Amino acid sequence: MAKKQKKKGHGGLTIALNKVARHEYFIEDTFEAGLVMEGWEVKSLREGKVQLKESYVFIKKGEAWLNNTHISPLSTVSTHIVADPLRNRKLLLHVEELVKLSQSVERKGYTIVPLALYWKNNRVKLEIGLGKGKQTHDKRADSKEKDWNRDKQRVLKNT
């Protein structure tokens, strides 16, 4: 019996992806972070009511925070509390990772971008990337390369 090969990437059930991030930034390094969440947020994530499109990560006082992520509250769950869908959520990272991220952001001009939100062992994890912004010509070159690869696959499939 053959061994199963491990998949690259996070490997969990994906809740949400930030497709714009890979188009806007060169992602050089990725990290996996846990999230500090409230109960209604987890229930909303199970329903898939989350948007990462305009969110970003910042570091303040040695802690990483996820900002501008919209998690829509469920009407049946959040009747007894006031739910803030855009609140800042604390990220759980190792000290070494926090130091590396903060040094890269301060000295080298990088930014920290959330890439994917997924389940791992019944816990919510966030994949964040250390990225540098792309110029317009870089984006055009990437789209040309994608088109070329797509056309190449079509030609190989038809022959």
N, C-alpha and C positions, 0 to 999 in steps of 0.2 A: 504494500500500500504506500502510495506516495505521500510525502509530507506536504501539508498546506503551506504555501508561501505567505509571509506576512505582507499585508498591504502597507504601502507608504501613506503617510498622512495621519490624521487623528484617529481614524478607524471607528468612531462612534456613530450613532444615529444623528444626522445633521438636523438641527433645528432651523438655523438661518445662515445664509452665506452673504458676504459682502463682495459682490462681483465687481463693484466699482473700484475697490481698493487695488486690485491687481492691475487695473487699467490705468490708474492715476499714479501709482508708486512702483518703484523697483523694490521688491521685498527681498532683503538680504538675510534675515534671520527670523525664525519663528519661535514663539514660546507658548506654553500651555499654562493658563491661569484659571484658578477657581474663582467663583463669584459669591459674594455675600448677598443673599437674597431673602425676601420675605415670602411667606407662604402663598399669597395670592399671585406673586410673580411666577413661581414655579408652576402653578396650575395654568396660568396663561401661556407659559412656554410649552406645556404639554399640548395645548390647543394650537400652537404655532403662531401666536399673536405677538410677534416681535419683529422689529426692523432695525438693522445695523447700518443702513445706507449712509447716514450722516454722522455716525458716532465716531468718537475718537478717545484716546487714552492720554491722561496727563499724570504727572508725578508731582505730588505735593507732600512735603515733610516726610520723605522717605516711604511713601505709600502710593500705590498705583490706583487710579480711579477711572472708571468707565463713565463717559459723559455722553449725553444726547442719544442714548439708546431708548427707543420707544417700545415699551411693553404695555400693550393695551389691557386694562383690567377687565375681568369678566364681570358681567352684571350680576350673576348669581352668587359670586364669591365675595366680592368687595362691597357688600351692603353696609357692614358695620364699621368700616374704616374708611379713611380718606386716602385713596390711592393716587400717588403721583407717578404717572407713566414715564416721566423724563428725569427722575431723580438720579443723582450720582450713585454709582454702585462700586463698592470697594473690590479690588482684585487681589487675589491671594497668590503671591509669588514668593520664591525663595529670595533671601537677602542678596545672594550673588547675582541673580537675574535682575533684581531691582537696581543694583549698582551698575551693572552693564548697560541697562536701558537708560538710566539717568545720565551716565557719562556720554553715551552716544547722542542723546538728545541735546545736551548742553554744549558739547565740544564740536561734534561733527555735523550738526545740522540735520539729523534724522528726525523722523516723527514716528509715533507708535500708532498703528492702525489695527482695529479689530478685523479679523478675516472671517472667522466662522464661530458659530455657537453650536455646541453639540452635547450629547449625553455620553458619559463615560462612567460605568459602574454606578448607575442611578444618580450621578451627580452632574451638574451643569458645568461645562468647561468652555472657556473662551480661548480661541487660538488668536494670538496677537502677533503682528509682524513689525519688524524694525525696517522702515522703508524710507527711501529718498524720492522726492517728487520727480515725475517725468516731465520733460519738455514736450511741446506739441509735436516736434519732428520725431521724438521717440515713440509717441503714441501712434503716429502714422506708420512708422516702420514696423511696429508690432502688428498692426492690423493687416499690413501687406504680407507679413510673414504668415499670419493665420490664414489669410486667403490662399496663399501659395500652398500651404500644407493641405488645406481642404481640397484644392484642385488636384494636387498630386495624389491624394487618397482616392479621389474619384477616378482618375486615370488608371491607377493601379487596380482598382476594383473592377473596372470594365474590361481590362485585358486579361 
